[in-house]
Amino acid sequence: MSPDGLRGAEWIRAAYPFELGGLPVAWQLSARARTDAVMTEWTAYFTEGVPHEALTDLVVEFDARAEPGQSIGEAERVLSALSARGWPRDIDRPNGAATDPSFSTTFSLETVPSLVHDADPRDDLLGWQAWAEPVPGATYLWCASFSPSTPPDLVAAFASSLASSVPVRRRTLPEPAAGHLTVVRAI
């Protein structure tokens, strides 16, 4: 929990077990509008395997906000961030989904899983979901879920970082990603 009591980032795998895409959730981010609020304004959940660069960029952006629960922007901001990085929008849902050029990672505005909730109690709200599935029908590498009230600018920060083509260092590569990643040996 942040010193002001409004932001939370915690490892929840052992304490509050649930799954996204068949993978155990590892991290939860949450924000409150007031320290005495019982419900969080919004939450975001991430399984292990989410690229740490994208999660780090999200947390840095989250920490920099004066009011962590305040929504800035609209859903289009997320798709614009992905489009700016070369991700095409889904032909059938151009205002609700985009996929990386290799079709292995998807960002989509969907009905959220039952355990993803926030201060808005309605059941029919949509939230951003992201997942990596390098081989269609295989096990997901990772999943992320943002509750409906998650500020679109924060989701866009995660999306933009996730879609970045800047090379990243990895000691090992996930086996299902073979053929979908370019390996450059450091000298």
N, C-alpha and C positions, 0 to 999 in steps of 0.2 A: 504494500500500500504506500502511496506517496505521502510525504509529510503533511500535505493539506487534506488528506483523507478522501480526495475526489477520484483518484486514479488507482487502478490495481492491475498488476501483472503477476500472475502466479502459475507455478507448475502444479497441475491438478491431477495428474495421471493416477496417483495412488489414492488421493483423497476423495475424488468425485468421478468415478469411472463411468464414462460413456463413450460412444463411438461415432465417428463420421466416416461414411464410406467403408465401414468394416474395420477401421483403424482406431485405436484408442486415442482420445483427445489428450494432449499433453499440456498445452498452454491456454490460459484464459486471460484476456484483457477486458477490463470493465471500467465504466465511468459513472459517477454520480453527479447530479447537479448540486446537491447539498450534502454535507457530512451527516446530517440526520436522516437522510433518505433511506428507506428500507430496501427498495428495489433499485437496481442499477438502471441508468438511463439506457445503456446499451452494453452488449457483450460481443466478444469475438473469440472464437475457438480455433485452435490449430493442432493438428496431429504432429507427431514426430515426423521429421523429414521435410517439413516446410523449409524452403531455402532460407538459411539464417540471415542472408543479406536483406531479403524482403521483410522478414519479421523485425530485424533491427531498424530498418528505415521507418517502419510503421511505429515502433516504440519511440524513436527519436521525435517523430512528428507529433505523436500523441503527448509526449512529455512537454513539448514546446507550447502547447495550447494553454491559453489563459483560462478558458472554460472548456473542460474536456467533454462535456455533454452537449455543447452547442453544435448544431448541424450547420455546416457551411457547404453550399452548393447543392446540386441535384444529382440524381442517379446518372445523368448523361456524363457527368464529370469522370466517372469510372471508365465508361466505354471510350471516352475521348483520350484518356491516359493510355489505354491499351492500343487504340488506333494509332496514336502518335508513335508508338513503339513497333508498328508494323503488324499488329494483330488484326486480322480481318473479322468483321462482325458476322454473326450467324445470318445466313440468308433468310431463314424463316423467322428469326427474332432479332432484327437489327437494333432494336432499342433495349434488348435484354440479355445479349450474350455475345461473347467474342472468344476466339480460339487462337492459340499461337499458330504460326505458319506450318508447323509440322503436325498439327492436330493432336498433340499429346497433352496439352494443358488447356483447361477451359475456365472461363469466368462467366458466371450466369446469375441473373436475378431470378430467384426461385422461392417457393414456399420453404421456410426454414424448417429444419428437423425439430421434433417436438421438445427437445431439451434446450434448444437455443431460444432464449427469451430476453425480454427487456421490460421497461416500464409500461410499454403499450400492450395491454392484455389481449388485443384482438388476435384471433387465430389465422386470419386470411391475409396477413401482411407478408410482403416479399422482402428477402434479404439476400445479400450477395453470397454466393458460394463459389469456391475455386477448388480445383483438383487437378492432379497430374495422373494421367493414365497413358503411358507411352505405348502400350500394346492394347488395342481395343479388347475389352473383355477380361483383361488381366487384373490383378489386384492393383488398387491405387497406390501410388508412391506416397502421396500425402493429400490432405484435404484441409480446407479452411472454411469457416462459416461465420458470417457477420449478421448479428441480429438486425431486424428491420430499422431500428432507430440509430444504427451506427452512422456517424457523419460521413457523407459521401466523399469529402475531401480526404479523410483518413483512409477509406477503402481505396481511393484513387492513388494515394501515396504507396500503399502496399502493391496495388496492381502495376503501377509504373515501375517500381523496383523489381517486381517479379518478371516483368516483360523486358527488362533491360538486356541488351545484347553484349554488355561489357563482360569480358571473361572473368570467371571466379575460380578460386583455388579449391580443389577438392583432393583429399588424400585417397578416397575410394569413390567409385561411382556405383550407383544402384544398378543391379543386374538388369532389371527390366528397361533401363534407359539406354542400354547398349544400342548403338546405331542411330540414336537420336541426339547424342551429344558429341561435340567435337573435342577431342583431347589434344591439348597442346602441352608438350613436355617443356618444363622450365629448365633453363640451362644454368 
